[in-house]
């Protein structure tokens, strides 16, 4: 029995409401410090806003800033995997809805006339 299956099989043994009640008695940082001290790998569950101030994300340079055509200067989570020989980088923000439709359909072999008809008929 591997760890994942073992945990799944034993989850009913965990007194969930009791554990939730116990954890609610102290701030999350208290429990994290206790677990870190016991050498238990763990980390907080962050809200979207908290991610951008999280010391580990900042220290590891996991955030990047791009210029978005509508939102302006925007900070977003960067590439989570760093490879020494082929490092990735965010080169531009995500395209606006429909911005690449013509290019993609052209690459799929659609003629510009066909793309025009799809637009006129409201398909795209």
Secondary structure as UniProt FT lines:
FT   HELIX           3..10
FT   HELIX           11..13
FT   HELIX           16..23
FT   TURN            24..25
FT   HELIX           28..37
FT   TURN            38..39
FT   HELIX           48..51
FT   TURN            52..53
FT   HELIX           55..59
FT   TURN            60..61
FT   STRAND          63..68
FT   TURN            69..71
FT   STRAND          72..77
FT   TURN            97..100
FT   HELIX           101..107
FT   TURN            108..109
FT   HELIX           112..120
FT   TURN            121..122
//
